[in-house]
Amino acid sequence: MSKPPSDDMQDQPSRDQPPLRPLLPAPAGAHKEAHSRRPVRVNACEVCRTRKSKCDGVRPRCSACVARDTDCRYGETEARQIRRRYQELKLKRTAEEELFYMLQTMNEQDAGDVFRRIRTGAKAESLVRHIQESSLVLGLSLAPETHTRYEFPYLATIPPALQESIYFRSHIFDALQALDQAPDMPHANLVARQSNYSKPLFAAEMADPLLSDVKPSQWTAVSTNDSLMRKLLEGYFMFEYPWEFIFHKDYFLEDMASGGTKFCSPLLVNALLAKACVDTLTYRFLAEAKRLWELEDETPKLTTVHAGCLINAAMDVNGHDRPGIAYARQALSMAHELGVFRAPLIGDPKLNDAKVFTAWGVSTWLTEIWLRYPSDELLYPLGFGYTMKALSELRIIMRDICAVSFIGNEAPQKMPWSQVLAYQRRLQACCEFYGAIIMLFDAQLSPLQNDGSPLTETQITIAKEITAQATAQLESLLRIYYLRHGFEAYDSMLIVHLVHLANVTLTRITSIERNPDMNATSTEEIETLRSTLILCLKGLHDQSKNFFLSGVVFDVMKNRLSAENRNLVGKFVALQDPDKDQRELHRSQRIISDYVIPIVNLNEDPEAGRLVNMVQEFSRMSQIG
């Protein structure tokens, strides 16, 4: 039996074992070498790296560069390079996924264009950026050049019958004329220097520090591209907001930047972005807005009222105004619950102002939209307050006209002549004013069965003269608009005036064609009418690239052309769409619209001009043919 080791042998470490860790605290300085760390490698500056000299890594200038009095520059560390490359890989993957989604949601023609660019070697990042900043930002990629004057199709000059219009003596038309004059002419320099007259609105940008501070990605899960969404918001406030002033812009942007929820909400932001953009992202923002709408609690909020109106507007331009109106009705009900239409009684002045803004469209005009044009240091107001007041007054008059013309479920009534003249005096000189005048007096000239109060010969003459003058003024405005802006950039209100003028013109052309006595109408008048018709259809076709409803209306108007006029229009406007066969297959199912094309007057049944009925009829006739 072996003898156990003695205590002395236990205290002596084995030759093959490392020294044991001491159990008691070691005195200062002991085991220093065993626990010393490796020296940290200093990132040398570029100068010391080139000279292969020692660098202490002091920033912003190392000691060696200070001693030599040379510039000191530091490059990326290896860790930073790895992180940067990792982020680039993540972005590259995200761009490719985004491009794949875009191709899934595009129509065949646009997807084919993108695919051809991919075949030529275009990168996913550049394609995504191009699609987002071109087709989504309200058609701004199609905005005209700063000093471009557009040429009319068919007849290049202003029709003689329009040259006496007051609008051809305006500053805007003078500025457009100055573009054709020699640059050394003093008058040309004086007029052309005024950017708000000579340059197209789409060349300007919105100058608002509040807009540059917002981060929309904090309010929506649809996109993380704040730059794109700020551009969408800018486009909305410049081109759509003057017609849809349902909320206070400044209060909304202030809360959006600061995170406040009194005048801003995720629901409102998504609804606004759905209305602001076109094509690809519209449906994603709209779907998110509808989802958030369903999640809203029963407590009415001002932002929910605003969002409901915007969802309705976004669905309108996509041909879904019939289901979209339900959101507007719910928003109106909430507005009544909030007391929006009652006198403000609460002590919050901003909330009072926002309610008045929502209800009446006319507050104290505390907001304005300022524009900055290229190569111009000055800022120009959009005149939002004047537009707001004029539109509010116009809509009150239009409401009164509808209340008189459509009483319950009764058939449309012919308005008394004296009342028509009274409405004419109330209407003010704005573009939609002329459409209302044409509508009123066309109804007076339209034959009506059992008309108990037919017009006298003098009244008929007056009605024809007023209608002709209103049509000439409307056409003059649209021609000046085209010379300055063109028709390519997105403008959802443009369709209203183009359709109205196109219908009046086409009706006149049709009546001439059906009249065997063509000698009664001069060749100059016929050519002028054709020029107007081509211009209107070109506008509808150009706008069809921006939103669905314009394309549907264009097809409806196109199908009303005679064979001769169809061939003539086809020389200036592309009537054959490569996607037509596929689109027509689903169009009648996609249209859920009660929009009435103005081919019927106030005395007639609107069902004949309702868009959904006309699309279904044309679809049925196409299948028979």
C-alpha positions as CSV (number, residue, x, y, z in Angstrom):
1,M,0.0,0.0,0.0
2,S,1.5,3.3,-1.1
3,K,2.2,6.0,1.3
4,P,0.1,9.2,0.9
5,P,2.1,12.2,-0.2
6,S,3.3,14.5,2.5
7,D,2.2,18.1,2.9
8,D,5.5,19.3,1.6
9,M,5.1,17.4,-1.7
10,Q,1.5,18.8,-2.1
11,D,2.7,22.4,-1.7
12,Q,5.3,22.0,-4.5
13,P,3.9,22.3,-8.0
14,S,4.5,19.5,-10.5
15,R,7.1,20.1,-13.2
16,D,4.5,19.3,-15.9
17,Q,1.7,21.6,-14.6
18,P,1.3,25.4,-14.9
19,P,1.4,27.4,-11.7
20,L,-2.0,27.5,-9.9
21,R,-4.0,30.7,-9.8
22,P,-3.4,32.4,-6.4
23,L,-6.5,32.4,-4.2
24,L,-5.6,35.6,-2.3
25,P,-5.4,39.0,-3.8
26,A,-1.9,39.5,-5.3
27,P,0.2,42.4,-4.4
28,A,0.3,45.4,-6.8
29,G,2.4,44.7,-9.8
30,A,2.2,40.9,-9.5
31,H,1.3,38.8,-12.6
32,K,1.3,42.0,-14.7
33,E,2.8,40.2,-17.6
34,A,0.2,37.4,-17.5
35,H,-2.8,39.8,-17.7
36,S,-1.5,42.5,-20.0
37,R,-3.7,43.1,-23.1
38,R,-2.5,43.4,-26.7
39,P,-1.9,47.0,-27.8
40,V,-4.8,48.5,-29.7
41,R,-3.9,49.1,-33.4
42,V,-4.3,52.7,-34.3
43,N,-5.8,53.6,-37.6
44,A,-3.1,55.6,-39.3
45,C,-3.9,58.7,-41.4
46,E,-3.4,58.6,-45.1
47,V,-0.3,60.8,-45.0
48,C,1.5,58.6,-42.4
49,R,0.4,55.5,-44.2
50,T,2.0,56.8,-47.5
51,R,5.2,57.9,-45.7
52,K,5.2,54.6,-43.7
53,S,5.8,56.6,-40.6
54,K,4.4,56.0,-37.1
55,C,1.0,57.7,-36.5
56,D,-0.6,58.3,-33.1
57,G,-4.1,58.4,-34.6
58,V,-5.1,61.7,-32.9
59,R,-8.0,63.4,-34.6
60,P,-8.7,65.6,-36.4
61,R,-4.9,65.9,-37.1
62,C,-2.3,63.5,-35.8
63,S,0.9,64.8,-34.1
64,A,3.1,63.9,-37.1
65,C,0.9,66.0,-39.5
66,V,0.8,68.9,-37.0
67,A,4.6,68.8,-36.8
68,R,5.0,68.7,-40.6
69,D,2.1,71.2,-41.1
70,T,0.4,69.0,-43.6
71,D,-3.2,68.0,-44.2
72,C,-4.3,65.0,-42.2
73,R,-6.9,62.7,-43.7
74,Y,-8.3,59.4,-42.4
75,G,-9.7,56.7,-44.5
76,E,-12.3,54.1,-43.7
77,T,-11.3,51.5,-41.1
78,E,-11.7,47.9,-42.0
79,A,-14.7,47.6,-39.7
80,R,-16.4,50.5,-41.3
81,Q,-15.7,49.2,-44.8
82,I,-17.3,45.9,-43.8
83,R,-20.4,47.7,-42.3
84,R,-20.7,49.9,-45.5
85,R,-20.5,46.9,-47.8
86,Y,-23.1,45.0,-45.7
87,Q,-25.5,47.9,-45.9
88,E,-25.0,48.1,-49.7
89,L,-25.8,44.4,-50.0
90,K,-28.9,44.9,-47.9
91,L,-30.0,47.9,-50.1
92,K,-29.2,45.9,-53.3
93,R,-31.4,43.1,-52.1
94,T,-34.2,45.4,-51.1
95,A,-34.1,47.2,-54.5
96,E,-34.3,44.0,-56.4
97,E,-37.3,42.9,-54.3
98,E,-39.0,46.2,-54.8
99,L,-38.4,46.1,-58.5
100,F,-39.9,42.6,-58.6
101,Y,-43.0,43.9,-56.8
102,M,-43.3,46.8,-59.2
103,L,-43.1,44.5,-62.2
104,Q,-46.0,42.5,-60.7
105,T,-48.2,45.6,-60.4
106,M,-47.4,47.4,-63.6
107,N,-49.4,47.2,-66.8
108,E,-47.9,45.2,-69.7
109,Q,-46.5,48.2,-71.6
110,D,-44.7,49.7,-68.6
111,A,-43.4,46.3,-67.4
112,G,-42.1,45.7,-70.9
113,D,-40.2,49.0,-70.9
114,V,-38.6,48.1,-67.5
115,F,-37.7,44.6,-68.7
116,R,-36.0,46.0,-71.8
117,R,-34.0,48.3,-69.6
118,I,-33.0,45.3,-67.5
119,R,-31.8,43.5,-70.6
120,T,-29.6,46.5,-71.5
121,G,-27.8,46.3,-68.2
122,A,-29.6,48.9,-66.0
123,K,-29.2,48.4,-62.3
124,A,-32.1,47.6,-60.0
125,E,-31.3,50.6,-57.8
126,S,-31.5,53.1,-60.7
127,L,-34.6,51.5,-62.1
128,V,-36.4,51.6,-58.7
129,R,-35.4,55.2,-58.3
130,H,-36.5,56.1,-61.8
131,I,-39.9,54.4,-61.4
132,Q,-40.5,56.0,-58.0
133,E,-39.4,59.5,-58.9
134,S,-41.0,59.4,-62.4
135,S,-44.3,57.6,-62.5
136,L,-45.2,58.1,-58.9
137,V,-44.5,61.7,-58.0
138,L,-47.6,63.0,-59.8
139,G,-46.1,62.7,-63.2
140,L,-43.4,65.3,-62.4
141,S,-40.9,63.5,-64.6
142,L,-43.1,64.6,-67.5
143,A,-43.0,68.2,-66.4
144,P,-42.1,70.6,-69.1
145,E,-38.8,72.4,-69.4
146,T,-38.5,75.8,-67.6
147,H,-38.9,77.9,-70.8
148,T,-40.7,75.6,-73.2
149,R,-43.7,76.8,-75.1
150,Y,-45.8,73.9,-76.4
151,E,-47.1,73.9,-80.0
152,F,-50.8,73.1,-80.7
153,P,-51.6,70.0,-82.7
154,Y,-53.3,70.3,-86.1
155,L,-53.6,74.1,-86.3
156,A,-50.6,75.8,-84.7
157,T,-52.2,79.2,-84.3
158,I,-54.9,80.6,-82.0
159,P,-58.3,80.4,-83.7
160,P,-59.4,83.9,-84.8
161,A,-62.7,83.5,-83.0
162,L,-60.8,83.3,-79.7
163,Q,-58.3,86.1,-80.1
164,E,-60.6,88.7,-78.6
165,S,-60.8,86.7,-75.3
166,I,-59.7,88.7,-72.2
167,Y,-57.3,85.9,-71.3
168,F,-55.1,86.6,-74.4
169,R,-54.5,90.0,-72.9
170,S,-53.3,88.6,-69.6
171,H,-49.7,88.7,-68.1
172,I,-49.4,84.9,-68.5
173,F,-50.1,85.0,-72.3
174,D,-47.7,88.1,-72.6
175,A,-45.0,86.0,-70.9
176,L,-45.6,83.1,-73.3
177,Q,-45.4,85.4,-76.3
178,A,-42.2,86.9,-74.9
179,L,-40.5,83.4,-75.3
180,D,-40.8,83.8,-79.0
181,Q,-39.2,87.3,-79.0
182,A,-35.6,88.2,-79.3
183,P,-33.9,88.2,-75.9
184,D,-32.5,91.7,-76.3
185,M,-36.0,93.2,-76.4
186,P,-36.7,95.1,-73.1
187,H,-40.4,94.0,-73.0
188,A,-39.4,90.4,-73.4
189,N,-36.9,90.6,-70.6
190,L,-39.4,92.4,-68.3
191,V,-42.1,89.8,-68.7
192,A,-40.0,86.7,-68.9
193,R,-38.3,87.7,-65.6
194,Q,-41.5,87.1,-63.8
195,S,-41.3,83.4,-63.1
196,N,-44.9,83.1,-61.8
197,Y,-46.0,84.1,-65.3
198,S,-43.4,82.7,-67.7
199,K,-42.4,79.4,-66.1
200,P,-44.7,76.4,-65.8
201,L,-46.0,75.6,-62.3
202,F,-44.5,72.0,-62.6
203,A,-41.0,73.5,-62.8
204,A,-41.4,75.1,-59.3
205,E,-40.8,73.5,-55.9
206,M,-42.6,74.2,-52.7
207,A,-40.6,76.3,-50.3
208,D,-41.8,75.2,-46.8
209,P,-39.4,74.5,-44.0
210,L,-42.1,72.3,-42.3
211,L,-42.1,70.0,-45.3
212,S,-38.4,69.4,-45.1
213,D,-38.6,68.4,-41.4
214,V,-41.2,65.6,-41.7
215,K,-40.4,61.9,-41.8
216,P,-43.4,60.2,-43.4
217,S,-41.8,56.7,-42.7
218,Q,-42.7,57.3,-39.1
219,W,-46.4,57.4,-40.0
220,T,-46.7,54.6,-42.6
221,A,-45.5,51.0,-43.0
222,V,-45.8,51.1,-46.8
223,S,-42.4,52.7,-47.6
224,T,-39.2,53.8,-45.9
225,N,-38.2,56.2,-48.6
226,D,-38.7,59.6,-46.9
227,S,-37.3,61.5,-49.8
228,L,-39.9,60.0,-52.2
229,M,-42.8,60.6,-49.8
230,R,-41.8,64.2,-49.1
231,K,-41.8,64.7,-52.9
232,L,-45.3,63.1,-53.0
233,L,-46.5,65.5,-50.3
234,E,-45.0,68.4,-52.1
235,G,-46.8,67.5,-55.3
236,Y,-50.1,67.1,-53.5
237,F,-49.9,70.5,-51.8
238,M,-48.9,72.2,-55.1
239,F,-51.4,70.6,-57.5
240,E,-54.2,68.9,-55.5
241,Y,-54.5,70.7,-52.3
242,P,-55.8,74.0,-53.8
243,W,-58.9,72.0,-55.0
244,E,-59.1,69.7,-51.9
245,F,-58.5,72.0,-48.9
246,I,-60.2,69.9,-46.3
247,F,-57.5,70.2,-43.7
248,H,-55.1,72.9,-42.5
249,K,-51.8,72.3,-44.2
250,D,-49.6,74.1,-41.6
251,Y,-51.2,72.3,-38.6
252,F,-50.9,69.0,-40.3
253,L,-47.2,69.4,-41.1
254,E,-46.4,70.8,-37.7
255,D,-47.9,67.7,-36.0
256,M,-46.3,65.4,-38.6
257,A,-42.8,66.8,-37.8
258,S,-43.3,66.9,-34.0
259,G,-45.2,63.6,-33.6
260,G,-48.4,65.3,-32.5
261,T,-51.7,63.5,-33.1
262,K,-54.3,66.3,-33.0
263,F,-54.0,67.2,-36.6
264,C,-52.0,64.2,-38.0
265,S,-52.5,60.5,-37.8
266,P,-51.1,57.3,-39.6
267,L,-54.6,57.0,-41.2
268,L,-54.5,60.5,-42.6
269,V,-50.9,60.2,-43.8
270,N,-51.6,57.0,-45.7
271,A,-54.9,58.4,-47.2
272,L,-53.1,61.6,-48.3
273,L,-50.2,59.6,-49.9
274,A,-52.7,57.4,-51.7
275,K,-54.2,60.5,-53.3
276,A,-50.8,62.1,-54.0
277,C,-49.2,59.3,-56.0
278,V,-50.3,57.5,-59.1
279,D,-50.0,53.9,-60.4
280,T,-47.9,51.5,-58.4
281,L,-47.9,52.8,-54.8
282,T,-51.5,54.1,-54.9
283,Y,-53.1,50.8,-54.1
284,R,-50.6,50.0,-51.3
285,F,-51.2,53.3,-49.5
286,L,-54.9,53.0,-50.2
287,A,-55.0,49.4,-48.8
288,E,-53.1,50.6,-45.7
289,A,-55.5,53.5,-45.2
290,K,-58.5,51.2,-45.5
291,R,-57.0,48.8,-42.9
292,L,-56.3,51.7,-40.5
293,W,-59.8,53.0,-41.1
294,E,-61.3,49.7,-39.9
295,L,-59.1,49.8,-36.8
296,E,-60.3,53.3,-35.8
297,D,-62.3,53.4,-32.6
298,E,-65.8,54.8,-32.4
299,T,-64.6,58.1,-31.1
300,P,-64.8,60.6,-34.0
301,K,-61.7,62.6,-34.7
302,L,-61.0,65.4,-37.1
303,T,-58.1,63.5,-38.7
304,T,-60.5,60.6,-39.5
305,V,-62.9,63.1,-41.2
306,H,-60.1,64.3,-43.4
307,A,-58.9,60.8,-44.1
308,G,-62.4,59.6,-45.2
309,C,-62.6,62.5,-47.7
310,L,-59.2,61.7,-49.1
311,I,-59.9,57.9,-49.4
312,N,-63.0,58.9,-51.4
313,A,-61.0,61.2,-53.6
314,A,-58.3,58.5,-54.2
315,M,-61.0,56.0,-55.2
316,D,-62.6,58.5,-57.5
317,V,-59.6,58.8,-59.9
318,N,-59.5,55.0,-60.1
319,G,-63.1,54.7,-61.2
320,H,-64.4,53.5,-57.8
321,D,-66.4,56.5,-56.7
322,R,-69.5,54.4,-55.9
323,P,-67.9,52.5,-53.0
324,G,-65.7,55.5,-52.2
325,I,-68.6,57.7,-51.4
326,A,-69.3,55.6,-48.4
327,Y,-66.1,56.9,-46.7
328,A,-67.1,60.5,-47.5
329,R,-70.5,59.9,-45.9
330,Q,-69.1,58.4,-42.8
331,A,-66.6,61.3,-42.6
332,L,-69.6,63.7,-42.9
333,S,-71.4,62.0,-40.1
334,M,-68.3,62.2,-37.9
335,A,-68.0,65.9,-38.7
336,H,-71.6,66.5,-37.5
337,E,-70.8,64.6,-34.3
338,L,-67.7,66.8,-33.8
339,G,-69.8,69.9,-34.2
340,V,-67.7,71.0,-37.2
341,F,-70.8,72.8,-38.7
342,R,-71.7,74.6,-35.5
343,A,-70.2,77.8,-34.2
344,P,-66.9,77.0,-32.3
345,L,-67.4,77.0,-28.6
346,I,-64.2,75.4,-27.3
347,G,-61.2,77.4,-26.1
348,D,-58.6,75.9,-28.4
349,P,-58.1,78.5,-31.2
350,K,-56.1,76.1,-33.4
351,L,-58.7,73.4,-33.2
352,N,-61.5,76.0,-33.9
353,D,-59.6,77.2,-36.9
354,A,-59.1,73.6,-38.2
355,K,-62.8,72.9,-37.8
356,V,-63.8,76.1,-39.6
357,F,-61.3,75.2,-42.3
358,T,-62.8,71.8,-42.7
359,A,-66.4,72.9,-42.7
360,W,-66.4,76.0,-44.7
361,G,-63.2,76.0,-46.7
362,V,-62.6,79.6,-45.6
363,S,-60.8,80.2,-42.4
364,T,-58.6,83.3,-41.6
365,W,-56.3,82.3,-44.5
366,L,-53.4,81.7,-42.2
367,T,-51.8,79.3,-44.7
368,E,-50.2,80.0,-48.0
369,I,-48.2,77.9,-50.5
370,W,-45.0,79.5,-51.5
371,L,-43.2,78.5,-54.7
372,R,-39.5,78.7,-55.8
373,Y,-38.8,78.6,-59.5
374,P,-35.5,77.5,-61.1
375,S,-32.9,80.3,-61.4
376,D,-35.0,82.7,-59.4
377,E,-34.2,83.9,-55.9
378,L,-37.7,85.2,-55.2
379,L,-40.5,83.3,-53.7
380,Y,-44.0,83.5,-55.2
381,P,-47.3,82.8,-53.5
382,L,-49.7,80.3,-55.1
383,G,-52.7,82.6,-54.2
384,F,-54.2,79.8,-52.1
385,G,-56.6,82.1,-50.2
386,Y,-58.1,83.6,-53.4
387,T,-58.5,80.1,-54.9
388,M,-60.1,78.9,-51.7
389,K,-62.6,81.7,-51.5
390,A,-63.6,81.5,-55.2
391,L,-64.0,77.7,-55.1
392,S,-66.1,77.8,-51.9
393,E,-68.4,80.4,-53.4
394,L,-68.6,78.4,-56.7
395,R,-69.5,75.2,-54.9
396,I,-72.3,77.0,-53.0
397,I,-73.8,78.1,-56.3
398,M,-73.4,74.6,-57.8
399,R,-75.1,73.1,-54.7
400,D,-78.1,75.6,-55.2
401,I,-78.3,74.7,-58.9
402,C,-78.5,71.0,-58.1
403,A,-81.1,71.5,-55.4
404,V,-83.3,73.3,-57.9
405,S,-82.7,70.9,-60.8
406,F,-83.0,67.6,-58.9
407,I,-85.8,67.4,-56.4
408,G,-86.0,64.0,-54.6
409,N,-86.8,61.2,-57.1
410,E,-88.7,63.4,-59.5
411,A,-87.6,63.8,-63.1
412,P,-85.1,66.6,-63.8
413,Q,-86.9,70.0,-64.0
414,K,-86.3,72.8,-66.4
415,M,-85.3,75.9,-64.5
416,P,-87.2,79.1,-65.0
417,W,-85.4,81.6,-67.3
418,S,-85.3,84.3,-64.6
419,Q,-83.6,81.9,-62.2
420,V,-81.0,81.0,-64.8
421,L,-80.1,84.6,-65.3
422,A,-79.9,85.1,-61.5
423,Y,-77.3,82.2,-61.3
424,Q,-75.4,83.7,-64.1
425,R,-75.0,86.9,-62.2
426,R,-73.8,85.0,-59.1
427,L,-71.1,83.0,-60.9
428,Q,-67.6,84.5,-60.9
429,A,-65.0,84.3,-63.6
430,C,-63.1,81.1,-63.0
431,C,-62.5,78.1,-65.3
432,E,-65.3,76.0,-63.9
433,F,-67.6,78.9,-64.0
434,Y,-67.8,78.6,-67.8
435,G,-68.7,74.9,-67.6
436,A,-71.6,75.8,-65.3
437,I,-72.8,78.6,-67.7
438,I,-72.7,76.1,-70.6
439,M,-74.6,73.6,-68.5
440,L,-77.3,76.1,-67.5
441,F,-78.0,77.5,-70.9
442,D,-77.7,74.2,-72.8
443,A,-80.5,73.0,-70.7
444,Q,-82.6,76.0,-71.7
445,L,-82.0,75.4,-75.4
446,S,-82.7,71.7,-75.1
447,P,-86.3,70.7,-76.3
448,L,-88.4,69.3,-73.5
449,Q,-91.8,67.5,-73.8
450,N,-94.7,69.3,-72.3
451,D,-92.6,72.5,-71.8
452,G,-95.0,74.9,-70.2
453,S,-92.8,77.9,-70.6
454,P,-90.8,77.7,-73.9
455,L,-88.2,80.4,-74.6
456,T,-89.0,83.4,-76.8
457,E,-86.9,84.1,-79.9
458,T,-85.0,86.8,-78.0
459,Q,-84.3,84.4,-75.1
460,I,-83.1,81.7,-77.5
461,T,-80.7,84.2,-79.1
462,I,-79.4,85.4,-75.8
463,A,-78.9,81.8,-74.6
464,K,-76.9,80.9,-77.7
465,E,-74.7,83.9,-77.4
466,I,-74.0,83.3,-73.7
467,T,-73.2,79.6,-74.5
468,A,-70.9,80.5,-77.3
469,Q,-69.1,83.2,-75.2
470,A,-68.6,80.8,-72.3
471,T,-67.3,78.0,-74.6
472,A,-64.8,80.5,-76.2
473,Q,-63.5,81.6,-72.8
474,L,-63.2,78.0,-71.5
475,E,-61.2,77.1,-74.7
476,S,-59.0,80.1,-74.3
477,L,-58.1,79.2,-70.8
478,L,-57.3,75.6,-71.8
479,R,-55.2,76.7,-74.7
480,I,-53.2,79.1,-72.5
481,Y,-52.8,76.2,-69.9
482,Y,-51.5,74.0,-72.7
483,L,-49.0,76.6,-74.0
484,R,-47.5,77.0,-70.5
485,H,-47.8,73.6,-68.9
486,G,-48.6,71.0,-71.6
487,F,-51.0,68.2,-70.7
488,E,-48.6,65.4,-69.7
489,A,-48.2,66.3,-66.0
490,Y,-50.7,64.9,-63.6
491,D,-53.7,67.2,-63.0
492,S,-56.9,65.4,-61.8
493,M,-59.0,68.6,-62.3
494,L,-58.0,69.0,-65.9
495,I,-60.2,66.1,-67.0
496,V,-63.4,67.9,-66.0
497,H,-62.7,70.9,-68.3
498,L,-61.3,68.8,-71.2
499,V,-64.4,66.5,-71.2
500,H,-66.8,69.5,-71.1
501,L,-65.1,71.3,-74.0
502,A,-64.6,68.0,-76.0
503,N,-68.3,67.2,-75.7
504,V,-69.5,70.7,-76.7
505,T,-67.1,70.6,-79.7
506,L,-68.0,67.0,-80.7
507,T,-71.7,67.8,-80.5
508,R,-71.2,70.8,-82.8
509,I,-69.2,68.7,-85.3
510,T,-71.8,65.9,-85.3
511,S,-74.6,68.4,-86.0
512,I,-72.6,69.8,-89.0
513,E,-71.9,66.3,-90.3
514,R,-75.6,65.4,-90.1
515,N,-76.6,68.6,-91.9
516,P,-76.6,68.0,-95.6
517,D,-76.2,71.8,-96.3
518,M,-72.5,72.1,-95.5
519,N,-72.3,75.4,-97.3
520,A,-73.8,77.0,-94.2
521,T,-70.7,76.4,-92.2
522,S,-67.3,77.8,-93.3
523,T,-64.3,75.6,-93.8
524,E,-62.4,77.7,-91.2
525,E,-65.0,77.0,-88.5
526,I,-64.9,73.2,-89.2
527,E,-61.1,73.2,-89.1
528,T,-61.2,75.2,-85.8
529,L,-63.6,72.7,-84.3
530,R,-61.4,69.8,-85.3
531,S,-58.4,71.5,-83.9
532,T,-60.2,72.0,-80.5
533,L,-61.4,68.4,-80.5
534,I,-57.9,67.0,-81.2
535,L,-56.4,69.2,-78.4
536,C,-59.0,67.9,-75.9
537,L,-58.5,64.3,-76.8
538,K,-54.8,64.7,-76.6
539,G,-55.2,66.1,-73.1
540,L,-57.3,63.1,-72.0
541,H,-54.9,60.7,-73.6
542,D,-51.9,62.3,-71.9
543,Q,-53.7,62.2,-68.5
544,S,-54.6,58.6,-69.0
545,K,-50.9,57.8,-68.5
546,N,-51.3,59.2,-65.0
547,F,-54.6,57.8,-63.7
548,F,-57.1,55.2,-64.7
549,L,-60.3,57.3,-64.9
550,S,-58.9,59.6,-67.6
551,G,-58.1,56.5,-69.8
552,V,-61.7,55.3,-69.4
553,V,-63.2,58.7,-70.3
554,F,-60.8,58.9,-73.3
555,D,-62.0,55.6,-74.7
556,V,-65.7,56.6,-74.3
557,M,-65.1,59.9,-76.1
558,K,-63.0,58.2,-78.8
559,N,-65.8,55.7,-79.5
560,R,-68.1,58.6,-80.3
561,L,-66.0,59.8,-83.2
562,S,-67.0,59.2,-86.8
563,A,-64.7,57.3,-89.1
564,E,-63.4,60.5,-90.7
565,N,-62.7,62.2,-87.5
566,R,-61.2,59.1,-86.0
567,N,-58.7,58.9,-88.8
568,L,-57.9,62.6,-88.4
569,V,-57.5,62.4,-84.6
570,G,-55.3,59.3,-85.0
571,K,-52.7,61.3,-86.8
572,F,-52.0,63.3,-83.6
573,V,-53.2,61.0,-80.8
574,A,-52.4,57.3,-80.3
575,L,-55.8,55.7,-80.5
576,Q,-54.6,52.2,-80.6
577,D,-53.3,50.9,-77.2
578,P,-51.3,47.7,-77.2
579,D,-52.8,46.9,-73.8
580,K,-56.4,47.5,-75.0
581,D,-57.5,43.9,-75.5
582,Q,-56.4,42.9,-72.1
583,R,-57.7,46.0,-70.4
584,E,-61.1,45.9,-72.2
585,L,-61.6,42.4,-70.9
586,H,-61.7,43.6,-67.3
587,R,-62.7,47.2,-67.7
588,S,-66.5,46.8,-67.2
589,Q,-65.8,44.9,-64.0
590,R,-63.2,47.4,-62.7
591,I,-65.4,50.5,-63.2
592,I,-67.7,51.2,-60.2
593,S,-68.4,54.8,-61.0
594,D,-71.4,57.0,-61.0
595,Y,-69.5,59.8,-62.8
596,V,-71.7,61.4,-65.5
597,I,-70.0,62.5,-68.7
598,P,-71.6,65.8,-69.8
599,I,-73.3,64.4,-72.9
600,V,-76.7,64.9,-71.1
601,N,-78.0,68.2,-69.8
602,L,-79.9,69.1,-66.7
603,N,-83.2,68.3,-68.2
604,E,-82.3,64.7,-69.1
605,D,-81.9,61.4,-67.3
606,P,-78.3,61.2,-66.1
607,E,-78.2,57.4,-66.5
608,A,-77.5,57.8,-70.2
609,G,-74.3,59.6,-69.5
610,R,-73.2,57.6,-66.5
611,L,-69.7,56.3,-67.0
612,V,-70.3,52.7,-65.8
613,N,-73.3,52.3,-68.1
614,M,-71.4,53.7,-71.2
615,V,-68.5,51.4,-70.6
616,Q,-70.7,48.4,-70.3
617,E,-72.6,49.3,-73.4
618,F,-69.4,49.8,-75.4
619,S,-68.0,46.5,-74.1
620,R,-71.2,44.7,-75.2
621,M,-71.1,46.3,-78.6
622,S,-67.5,45.3,-79.0
623,Q,-68.3,41.7,-78.2
624,I,-71.1,41.7,-80.7
625,G,-68.9,43.3,-83.4
